[in-house]
Amino acid sequence: MLTAHSVDSKRWRVDSARTMDEDLPRPKGDAASALAKEALDSYSQDELAARIALLEAEIARVRAHRDKASAHRLAAEALFRSGGQ
C-alpha cells in the first residue's frame, strides 16, 4: 500500500526532467570556450595566479571524475564478460 510519504510525484517529475536534460547534447559554446575567449589584459598578476589555481583545481576535478567513470565502466564490462559470476 502506498502512502502520501512513499511517493513524491513532484520530486519524481523534477528528477526525471533532470535526467532527460542530461541526455540532451551540450551546447557547443561551453564554459571552457567562453573562458578562452575572455580578454586577460585587465587582470593583475595576483588575479591571474588565482585564476590559474582555480582552473588547475577544475582540471583535477574533471580528471578525477573521468577516472572514476572509466573505472566504473571497466568494472561493469568485467562483470558482464564474466557472466556475473
Secondary structure, 3 states (H helix, E strand, C coil): CCCCCCCCHHHHHHHHHHHHHHHCCCCCCCHHHHHHHCCCCCCCHHHHHHHHHHHHHHHHHHHHHHHHHHHHHHHHHHHHHCCCC
